[in-house]
């Protein structure tokens, strides 16, 4: 797993869409911190992106597929139905 710092997180984001979103989000959160002087927003940003970076390290192919599906949905293309989320989470041992 990547360390929980901006440099390590960005390095772990090997999917173009993730890296672009990270860069844009970092600029926005730093602008927010400059105005508010509250580092809480930056800490939240780091935590959220660390989770995405961990996901990428574990399953980069799954992360790529997520972006492909998101693009299909945004452009109105038909999206094949996969397994229900509850089934996927249950297979991973997550109880709802």
Backbone as XML, in Angstrom:
<?xml version="1.0"?>
<chain id="A" units="angstrom">
  <residue number="1" name="UNK">
    <atom name="N" x="0.831" y="-1.173" z="0.000"/>
    <atom name="CA" x="0.000" y="0.000" z="0.000"/>
    <atom name="C" x="0.882" y="1.245" z="0.000"/>
  </residue>
  <residue number="2" name="UNK">
    <atom name="N" x="0.421" y="2.289" z="-0.663"/>
    <atom name="CA" x="1.218" y="3.518" z="-0.669"/>
    <atom name="C" x="1.191" y="4.194" z="0.696"/>
  </residue>
  <residue number="3" name="UNK">
    <atom name="N" x="2.244" y="4.953" z="0.953"/>
    <atom name="CA" x="2.243" y="5.759" z="2.172"/>
    <atom name="C" x="1.131" y="6.787" z="2.065"/>
  </residue>
  <residue number="4" name="UNK">
    <atom name="N" x="0.730" y="7.323" z="3.192"/>
    <atom name="CA" x="-0.389" y="8.270" z="3.202"/>
    <atom name="C" x="0.150" y="9.694" z="3.137"/>
  </residue>
  <residue number="5" name="UNK">
    <atom name="N" x="0.768" y="10.006" z="1.974"/>
    <atom name="CA" x="1.216" y="11.376" z="1.715"/>
    <atom name="C" x="0.983" y="11.678" z="0.245"/>
  </residue>
  <residue number="6" name="UNK">
    <atom name="N" x="0.949" y="12.949" z="-0.085"/>
    <atom name="CA" x="0.570" y="13.368" z="-1.440"/>
    <atom name="C" x="1.462" y="12.771" z="-2.518"/>
  </residue>
  <residue number="7" name="UNK">
    <atom name="N" x="2.766" y="12.763" z="-2.308"/>
    <atom name="CA" x="3.693" y="12.254" z="-3.331"/>
    <atom name="C" x="3.464" y="10.762" z="-3.588"/>
  </residue>
  <residue number="8" name="UNK">
    <atom name="N" x="3.348" y="9.979" z="-2.518"/>
    <atom name="CA" x="3.157" y="8.535" z="-2.674"/>
    <atom name="C" x="1.797" y="8.214" z="-3.289"/>
  </residue>
  <residue number="9" name="UNK">
    <atom name="N" x="0.795" y="8.946" z="-2.880"/>
    <atom name="CA" x="-0.546" y="8.732" z="-3.422"/>
    <atom name="C" x="-0.553" y="9.023" z="-4.919"/>
  </residue>
  <residue number="10" name="UNK">
    <atom name="N" x="0.009" y="10.160" z="-5.310"/>
    <atom name="CA" x="0.019" y="10.521" z="-6.736"/>
    <atom name="C" x="0.796" y="9.491" z="-7.554"/>
  </residue>
  <residue number="11" name="UNK">
    <atom name="N" x="1.906" y="9.016" z="-7.012"/>
    <atom name="CA" x="2.709" y="8.013" z="-7.728"/>
    <atom name="C" x="1.932" y="6.713" z="-7.923"/>
  </residue>
  <residue number="12" name="UNK">
    <atom name="N" x="1.067" y="6.373" z="-6.978"/>
    <atom name="CA" x="0.291" y="5.131" z="-7.074"/>
    <atom name="C" x="-0.873" y="5.243" z="-8.054"/>
  </residue>
  <residue number="13" name="UNK">
    <atom name="N" x="-1.248" y="6.457" z="-8.392"/>
    <atom name="CA" x="-2.387" y="6.659" z="-9.300"/>
    <atom name="C" x="-1.915" y="6.521" z="-10.746"/>
  </residue>
  <residue number="14" name="UNK">
    <atom name="N" x="-1.900" y="5.294" z="-11.246"/>
    <atom name="CA" x="-1.378" y="5.007" z="-12.579"/>
    <atom name="C" x="-2.430" y="5.155" z="-13.673"/>
  </residue>
  <residue number="15" name="UNK">
    <atom name="N" x="-3.684" y="5.317" z="-13.293"/>
    <atom name="CA" x="-4.753" y="5.495" z="-14.278"/>
    <atom name="C" x="-4.869" y="6.987" z="-14.580"/>
  </residue>
  <residue number="16" name="UNK">
    <atom name="N" x="-4.833" y="7.325" z="-15.860"/>
    <atom name="CA" x="-4.826" y="8.731" z="-16.283"/>
    <atom name="C" x="-5.962" y="9.535" z="-15.658"/>
  </residue>
  <residue number="17" name="UNK">
    <atom name="N" x="-7.168" y="9.006" z="-15.687"/>
    <atom name="CA" x="-8.311" y="9.745" z="-15.164"/>
    <atom name="C" x="-8.156" y="10.043" z="-13.671"/>
  </residue>
  <residue number="18" name="UNK">
    <atom name="N" x="-7.621" y="9.087" z="-12.928"/>
    <atom name="CA" x="-7.406" y="9.305" z="-11.497"/>
    <atom name="C" x="-6.366" y="10.395" z="-11.269"/>
  </residue>
  <residue number="19" name="UNK">
    <atom name="N" x="-5.272" y="10.315" z="-11.995"/>
    <atom name="CA" x="-4.203" y="11.300" z="-11.809"/>
    <atom name="C" x="-4.695" y="12.702" z="-12.167"/>
  </residue>
  <residue number="20" name="UNK">
    <atom name="N" x="-5.451" y="12.819" z="-13.252"/>
    <atom name="CA" x="-5.983" y="14.134" z="-13.635"/>
    <atom name="C" x="-6.943" y="14.670" z="-12.582"/>
  </residue>
  <residue number="21" name="UNK">
    <atom name="N" x="-7.814" y="13.804" z="-12.056"/>
    <atom name="CA" x="-8.760" y="14.223" z="-11.017"/>
    <atom name="C" x="-8.021" y="14.587" z="-9.729"/>
  </residue>
  <residue number="22" name="UNK">
    <atom name="N" x="-6.988" y="13.834" z="-9.399"/>
    <atom name="CA" x="-6.183" y="14.135" z="-8.218"/>
    <atom name="C" x="-5.541" y="15.515" z="-8.354"/>
  </residue>
  <residue number="23" name="UNK">
    <atom name="N" x="-4.906" y="15.776" z="-9.494"/>
    <atom name="CA" x="-4.240" y="17.066" z="-9.701"/>
    <atom name="C" x="-5.222" y="18.227" z="-9.618"/>
  </residue>
  <residue number="24" name="UNK">
    <atom name="N" x="-6.376" y="18.088" z="-10.262"/>
    <atom name="CA" x="-7.386" y="19.148" z="-10.227"/>
    <atom name="C" x="-7.934" y="19.323" z="-8.813"/>
  </residue>
  <residue number="25" name="UNK">
    <atom name="N" x="-8.191" y="18.213" z="-8.127"/>
    <atom name="CA" x="-8.707" y="18.275" z="-6.767"/>
    <atom name="C" x="-7.705" y="18.869" z="-5.800"/>
  </residue>
  <residue number="26" name="UNK">
    <atom name="N" x="-6.431" y="18.543" z="-5.977"/>
    <atom name="CA" x="-5.391" y="19.094" z="-5.103"/>
    <atom name="C" x="-5.312" y="20.601" z="-5.257"/>
  </residue>
  <residue number="27" name="UNK">
    <atom name="N" x="-5.362" y="21.086" z="-6.486"/>
    <atom name="CA" x="-5.333" y="22.533" z="-6.706"/>
    <atom name="C" x="-6.522" y="23.191" z="-6.001"/>
  </residue>
  <residue number="28" name="UNK">
    <atom name="N" x="-7.698" y="22.600" z="-6.156"/>
    <atom name="CA" x="-8.901" y="23.174" z="-5.552"/>
    <atom name="C" x="-8.824" y="23.158" z="-4.026"/>
  </residue>
  <residue number="29" name="UNK">
    <atom name="N" x="-8.357" y="22.050" z="-3.444"/>
    <atom name="CA" x="-8.315" y="21.974" z="-1.989"/>
    <atom name="C" x="-7.243" y="22.906" z="-1.426"/>
  </residue>
  <residue number="30" name="UNK">
    <atom name="N" x="-6.139" y="23.066" z="-2.133"/>
    <atom name="CA" x="-5.110" y="24.003" z="-1.655"/>
    <atom name="C" x="-5.616" y="25.441" z="-1.717"/>
  </residue>
  <residue number="31" name="UNK">
    <atom name="N" x="-6.377" y="25.763" z="-2.760"/>
    <atom name="CA" x="-6.995" y="27.096" z="-2.829"/>
    <atom name="C" x="-7.954" y="27.295" z="-1.656"/>
  </residue>
  <residue number="32" name="UNK">
    <atom name="N" x="-8.722" y="26.263" z="-1.339"/>
    <atom name="CA" x="-9.662" y="26.335" z="-0.220"/>
    <atom name="C" x="-8.918" y="26.532" z="1.111"/>
  </residue>
  <residue number="33" name="UNK">
    <atom name="N" x="-7.825" y="25.798" z="1.285"/>
    <atom name="CA" x="-7.046" y="25.907" z="2.526"/>
    <atom name="C" x="-6.427" y="27.288" z="2.662"/>
  </residue>
  <residue number="34" name="UNK">
    <atom name="N" x="-5.964" y="27.865" z="1.555"/>
    <atom name="CA" x="-5.385" y="29.218" z="1.603"/>
    <atom name="C" x="-6.401" y="30.233" z="2.124"/>
  </residue>
  <residue number="35" name="UNK">
    <atom name="N" x="-7.654" y="30.062" z="1.746"/>
    <atom name="CA" x="-8.702" y="30.997" z="2.154"/>
    <atom name="C" x="-9.177" y="30.703" z="3.574"/>
  </residue>
  <residue number="36" name="UNK">
    <atom name="N" x="-9.433" y="29.438" z="3.862"/>
    <atom name="CA" x="-10.031" y="29.082" z="5.148"/>
    <atom name="C" x="-9.003" y="28.909" z="6.263"/>
  </residue>
  <residue number="37" name="UNK">
    <atom name="N" x="-7.762" y="28.640" z="5.888"/>
    <atom name="CA" x="-6.697" y="28.327" z="6.859"/>
    <atom name="C" x="-7.054" y="27.121" z="7.716"/>
  </residue>
  <residue number="38" name="UNK">
    <atom name="N" x="-7.855" y="26.223" z="7.155"/>
    <atom name="CA" x="-8.287" y="25.004" z="7.838"/>
    <atom name="C" x="-7.712" y="23.797" z="7.094"/>
  </residue>
  <residue number="39" name="UNK">
    <atom name="N" x="-6.809" y="23.075" z="7.731"/>
    <atom name="CA" x="-6.183" y="21.928" z="7.084"/>
    <atom name="C" x="-7.080" y="20.691" z="7.045"/>
  </residue>
  <residue number="40" name="UNK">
    <atom name="N" x="-8.230" y="20.763" z="7.667"/>
    <atom name="CA" x="-9.142" y="19.629" z="7.665"/>
    <atom name="C" x="-9.517" y="19.195" z="6.255"/>
  </residue>
  <residue number="41" name="UNK">
    <atom name="N" x="-9.737" y="20.155" z="5.379"/>
    <atom name="CA" x="-10.096" y="19.829" z="3.995"/>
    <atom name="C" x="-8.958" y="19.074" z="3.303"/>
  </residue>
  <residue number="42" name="UNK">
    <atom name="N" x="-7.726" y="19.472" z="3.576"/>
    <atom name="CA" x="-6.572" y="18.784" z="2.987"/>
    <atom name="C" x="-6.441" y="17.377" z="3.556"/>
  </residue>
  <residue number="43" name="UNK">
    <atom name="N" x="-6.640" y="17.240" z="4.850"/>
    <atom name="CA" x="-6.579" y="15.907" z="5.464"/>
    <atom name="C" x="-7.643" y="14.987" z="4.873"/>
  </residue>
  <residue number="44" name="UNK">
    <atom name="N" x="-8.849" y="15.499" z="4.673"/>
    <atom name="CA" x="-9.919" y="14.705" z="4.057"/>
    <atom name="C" x="-9.547" y="14.304" z="2.629"/>
  </residue>
  <residue number="45" name="UNK">
    <atom name="N" x="-8.986" y="15.244" z="1.881"/>
    <atom name="CA" x="-8.560" y="14.987" z="0.504"/>
    <atom name="C" x="-7.518" y="13.866" z="0.471"/>
  </residue>
  <residue number="46" name="UNK">
    <atom name="N" x="-6.515" y="13.974" z="1.328"/>
    <atom name="CA" x="-5.466" y="12.955" z="1.378"/>
    <atom name="C" x="-6.070" y="11.586" z="1.707"/>
  </residue>
  <residue number="47" name="UNK">
    <atom name="N" x="-6.951" y="11.545" z="2.677"/>
    <atom name="CA" x="-7.549" y="10.267" z="3.066"/>
    <atom name="C" x="-8.360" y="9.653" z="1.922"/>
  </residue>
  <residue number="48" name="UNK">
    <atom name="N" x="-9.206" y="10.451" z="1.288"/>
    <atom name="CA" x="-10.037" y="9.925" z="0.186"/>
    <atom name="C" x="-9.170" y="9.401" z="-0.956"/>
  </residue>
  <residue number="49" name="UNK">
    <atom name="N" x="-8.127" y="10.156" z="-1.317"/>
    <atom name="CA" x="-7.282" y="9.731" z="-2.431"/>
    <atom name="C" x="-6.367" y="8.578" z="-2.043"/>
  </residue>
  <residue number="50" name="UNK">
    <atom name="N" x="-6.023" y="8.466" z="-0.773"/>
    <atom name="CA" x="-5.228" y="7.321" z="-0.327"/>
    <atom name="C" x="-6.028" y="6.034" z="-0.521"/>
  </residue>
  <residue number="51" name="UNK">
    <atom name="N" x="-7.327" y="6.094" z="-0.221"/>
    <atom name="CA" x="-8.193" y="4.930" z="-0.433"/>
    <atom name="C" x="-8.213" y="4.557" z="-1.917"/>
  </residue>
  <residue number="52" name="UNK">
    <atom name="N" x="-8.334" y="5.548" z="-2.791"/>
    <atom name="CA" x="-8.326" y="5.270" z="-4.243"/>
    <atom name="C" x="-6.984" y="4.708" z="-4.681"/>
  </residue>
  <residue number="53" name="UNK">
    <atom name="N" x="-5.900" y="5.241" z="-4.127"/>
    <atom name="CA" x="-4.564" y="4.751" z="-4.473"/>
    <atom name="C" x="-4.399" y="3.301" z="-4.029"/>
  </residue>
  <residue number="54" name="UNK">
    <atom name="N" x="-4.882" y="2.968" z="-2.847"/>
    <atom name="CA" x="-4.827" y="1.579" z="-2.366"/>
    <atom name="C" x="-5.624" y="0.670" z="-3.286"/>
  </residue>
  <residue number="55" name="UNK">
    <atom name="N" x="-6.787" y="1.125" z="-3.727"/>
    <atom name="CA" x="-7.617" y="0.364" z="-4.654"/>
    <atom name="C" x="-6.867" y="0.129" z="-5.962"/>
  </residue>
  <residue number="56" name="UNK">
    <atom name="N" x="-6.185" y="1.144" z="-6.444"/>
    <atom name="CA" x="-5.427" y="1.030" z="-7.690"/>
    <atom name="C" x="-4.295" y="0.025" z="-7.550"/>
  </residue>
  <residue number="57" name="UNK">
    <atom name="N" x="-3.593" y="0.066" z="-6.432"/>
    <atom name="CA" x="-2.496" y="-0.867" z="-6.205"/>
    <atom name="C" x="-3.019" y="-2.306" z="-6.164"/>
  </residue>
  <residue number="58" name="UNK">
    <atom name="N" x="-4.151" y="-2.512" z="-5.513"/>
    <atom name="CA" x="-4.732" y="-3.854" z="-5.398"/>
    <atom name="C" x="-5.274" y="-4.368" z="-6.722"/>
  </residue>
  <residue number="59" name="UNK">
    <atom name="N" x="-5.918" y="-3.483" z="-7.496"/>
    <atom name="CA" x="-6.620" y="-3.940" z="-8.697"/>
    <atom name="C" x="-6.646" y="-2.852" z="-9.773"/>
  </residue>
  <residue number="60" name="UNK">
    <atom name="N" x="-5.493" y="-2.599" z="-10.426"/>
    <atom name="CA" x="-5.483" y="-1.540" z="-11.447"/>
    <atom name="C" x="-6.435" y="-1.828" z="-12.611"/>
  </residue>
  <residue number="61" name="UNK">
    <atom name="N" x="-6.592" y="-3.095" z="-12.971"/>
    <atom name="CA" x="-7.517" y="-3.445" z="-14.047"/>
    <atom name="C" x="-8.953" y="-3.129" z="-13.679"/>
  </residue>
  <residue number="62" name="UNK">
    <atom name="N" x="-9.319" y="-3.407" z="-12.449"/>
    <atom name="CA" x="-10.660" y="-3.085" z="-11.972"/>
    <atom name="C" x="-10.897" y="-1.587" z="-11.954"/>
  </residue>
  <residue number="63" name="UNK">
    <atom name="N" x="-9.864" y="-0.854" z="-11.596"/>
    <atom name="CA" x="-9.972" y="0.616" z="-11.567"/>
    <atom name="C" x="-10.168" y="1.149" z="-12.997"/>
  </residue>
  <residue number="64" name="UNK">
    <atom name="N" x="-9.411" y="0.600" z="-13.948"/>
    <atom name="CA" x="-9.572" y="1.009" z="-15.357"/>
    <atom name="C" x="-10.993" y="0.703" z="-15.838"/>
  </residue>
  <residue number="65" name="UNK">
    <atom name="N" x="-11.476" y="-0.498" z="-15.494"/>
    <atom name="CA" x="-12.822" y="-0.898" z="-15.905"/>
    <atom name="C" x="-13.872" y="0.037" z="-15.317"/>
  </residue>
  <residue number="66" name="UNK">
    <atom name="N" x="-13.652" y="0.491" z="-14.080"/>
    <atom name="CA" x="-14.576" y="1.435" z="-13.460"/>
    <atom name="C" x="-14.678" y="2.712" z="-14.299"/>
  </residue>
  <residue number="67" name="UNK">
    <atom name="N" x="-13.533" y="3.197" z="-14.765"/>
    <atom name="CA" x="-13.543" y="4.422" z="-15.577"/>
    <atom name="C" x="-14.192" y="4.188" z="-16.940"/>
  </residue>
  <residue number="68" name="UNK">
    <atom name="N" x="-13.978" y="3.023" z="-17.517"/>
    <atom name="CA" x="-14.626" y="2.691" z="-18.794"/>
    <atom name="C" x="-16.141" y="2.702" z="-18.620"/>
  </residue>
  <residue number="69" name="UNK">
    <atom name="N" x="-16.612" y="2.063" z="-17.558"/>
    <atom name="CA" x="-18.062" y="2.026" z="-17.314"/>
    <atom name="C" x="-18.620" y="3.407" z="-17.037"/>
  </residue>
  <residue number="70" name="UNK">
    <atom name="N" x="-17.897" y="4.199" z="-16.263"/>
    <atom name="CA" x="-18.359" y="5.560" z="-15.973"/>
    <atom name="C" x="-18.486" y="6.359" z="-17.260"/>
  </residue>
  <residue number="71" name="UNK">
    <atom name="N" x="-17.524" y="6.224" z="-18.155"/>
    <atom name="CA" x="-17.576" y="6.929" z="-19.437"/>
    <atom name="C" x="-18.762" y="6.449" z="-20.269"/>
  </residue>
  <residue number="72" name="UNK">
    <atom name="N" x="-19.016" y="5.159" z="-20.260"/>
    <atom name="CA" x="-20.168" y="4.616" z="-20.991"/>
    <atom name="C" x="-21.469" y="5.209" z="-20.453"/>
  </residue>
  <residue number="73" name="UNK">
    <atom name="N" x="-21.582" y="5.293" z="-19.156"/>
    <atom name="CA" x="-22.790" y="5.838" z="-18.540"/>
    <atom name="C" x="-22.941" y="7.314" z="-18.902"/>
  </residue>
  <residue number="74" name="UNK">
    <atom name="N" x="-21.842" y="8.072" z="-18.815"/>
    <atom name="CA" x="-21.896" y="9.506" z="-19.107"/>
    <atom name="C" x="-22.256" y="9.794" z="-20.560"/>
  </residue>
  <residue number="75" name="UNK">
    <atom name="N" x="-21.844" y="8.915" z="-21.454"/>
    <atom name="CA" x="-22.133" y="9.135" z="-22.871"/>
    <atom name="C" x="-23.430" y="8.463" z="-23.317"/>
  </residue>
  <residue number="76" name="UNK">
    <atom name="N" x="-24.112" y="7.796" z="-22.391"/>
    <atom name="CA" x="-25.389" y="7.182" z="-22.715"/>
    <atom name="C" x="-25.288" y="5.840" z="-23.399"/>
  </residue>
  <residue number="77" name="UNK">
    <atom name="N" x="-24.091" y="5.263" z="-23.448"/>
    <atom name="CA" x="-23.938" y="3.943" z="-24.056"/>
    <atom name="C" x="-24.581" y="2.895" z="-23.150"/>
  </residue>
  <residue number="78" name="UNK">
    <atom name="N" x="-25.066" y="1.822" z="-23.750"/>
    <atom name="CA" x="-25.595" y="0.741" z="-22.909"/>
    <atom name="C" x="-24.464" y="0.112" z="-22.099"/>
  </residue>
  <residue number="79" name="UNK">
    <atom name="N" x="-24.756" y="-0.167" z="-20.857"/>
    <atom name="CA" x="-23.751" y="-0.746" z="-19.961"/>
    <atom name="C" x="-24.219" y="-2.136" z="-19.562"/>
  </residue>
  <residue number="80" name="UNK">
    <atom name="N" x="-23.371" y="-3.146" z="-19.803"/>
    <atom name="CA" x="-23.775" y="-4.488" z="-19.401"/>
    <atom name="C" x="-23.927" y="-4.570" z="-17.888"/>
  </residue>
  <residue number="81" name="UNK">
    <atom name="N" x="-24.932" y="-5.295" z="-17.463"/>
    <atom name="CA" x="-25.176" y="-5.444" z="-16.030"/>
    <atom name="C" x="-24.183" y="-6.443" z="-15.448"/>
  </residue>
  <residue number="82" name="UNK">
    <atom name="N" x="-23.577" y="-6.056" z="-14.350"/>
    <atom name="CA" x="-22.646" y="-6.940" z="-13.650"/>
    <atom name="C" x="-23.323" y="-7.568" z="-12.445"/>
  </residue>
  <residue number="83" name="UNK">
    <atom name="N" x="-22.504" y="-8.041" z="-11.544"/>
    <atom name="CA" x="-23.033" y="-8.627" z="-10.311"/>
    <atom name="C" x="-23.542" y="-7.509" z="-9.406"/>
  </residue>
  <residue number="84" name="UNK">
    <atom name="N" x="-24.583" y="-7.772" z="-8.631"/>
    <atom name="CA" x="-25.090" y="-6.761" z="-7.690"/>
    <atom name="C" x="-24.028" y="-6.429" z="-6.634"/>
  </residue>
  <residue number="85" name="UNK">
    <atom name="N" x="-24.020" y="-5.164" z="-6.181"/>
    <atom name="CA" x="-23.044" y="-4.714" z="-5.182"/>
    <atom name="C" x="-23.098" y="-5.570" z="-3.928"/>
  </residue>
  <residue number="86" name="UNK">
    <atom name="N" x="-24.277" y="-5.913" z="-3.492"/>
    <atom name="CA" x="-24.394" y="-6.722" z="-2.271"/>
    <atom name="C" x="-23.663" y="-8.061" z="-2.428"/>
  </residue>
  <residue number="87" name="UNK">
    <atom name="N" x="-23.752" y="-8.653" z="-3.599"/>
    <atom name="CA" x="-23.081" y="-9.922" z="-3.861"/>
    <atom name="C" x="-21.557" y="-9.740" z="-3.869"/>
  </residue>
  <residue number="88" name="UNK">
    <atom name="N" x="-21.103" y="-8.682" z="-4.495"/>
    <atom name="CA" x="-19.662" y="-8.400" z="-4.554"/>
    <atom name="C" x="-19.114" y="-8.161" z="-3.155"/>
  </residue>
  <residue number="89" name="UNK">
    <atom name="N" x="-19.816" y="-7.325" z="-2.379"/>
    <atom name="CA" x="-19.360" y="-7.025" z="-1.027"/>
    <atom name="C" x="-19.400" y="-8.262" z="-0.138"/>
  </residue>
  <residue number="90" name="UNK">
    <atom name="N" x="-20.418" y="-9.092" z="-0.298"/>
    <atom name="CA" x="-20.516" y="-10.321" z="0.490"/>
    <atom name="C" x="-19.343" y="-11.247" z="0.177"/>
  </residue>
  <residue number="91" name="UNK">
    <atom name="N" x="-18.949" y="-11.315" z="-1.104"/>
    <atom name="CA" x="-17.808" y="-12.147" z="-1.487"/>
    <atom name="C" x="-16.508" y="-11.639" z="-0.872"/>
  </residue>
  <residue number="92" name="UNK">
    <atom name="N" x="-16.467" y="-10.353" z="-0.591"/>
    <atom name="CA" x="-15.287" y="-9.756" z="0.060"/>
    <atom name="C" x="-15.380" y="-9.774" z="1.576"/>
  </residue>
  <residue number="93" name="UNK">
    <atom name="N" x="-16.466" y="-10.350" z="2.094"/>
    <atom name="CA" x="-16.617" y="-10.462" z="3.532"/>
    <atom name="C" x="-17.177" y="-9.227" z="4.209"/>
  </residue>
  <residue number="94" name="UNK">
    <atom name="N" x="-17.771" y="-8.324" z="3.437"/>
    <atom name="CA" x="-18.355" y="-7.106" z="3.996"/>
    <atom name="C" x="-19.824" y="-7.360" z="4.283"/>
  </residue>
  <residue number="95" name="UNK">
    <atom name="N" x="-20.213" y="-7.157" z="5.519"/>
    <atom name="CA" x="-21.616" y="-7.348" z="5.905"/>
    <atom name="C" x="-22.339" y="-6.025" z="5.853"/>
  </residue>
  <residue number="96" name="UNK">
    <atom name="N" x="-23.546" y="-6.041" z="5.304"/>
    <atom name="CA" x="-24.358" y="-4.824" z="5.231"/>
    <atom name="C" x="-25.440" y="-4.844" z="6.283"/>
  </residue>
</chain>
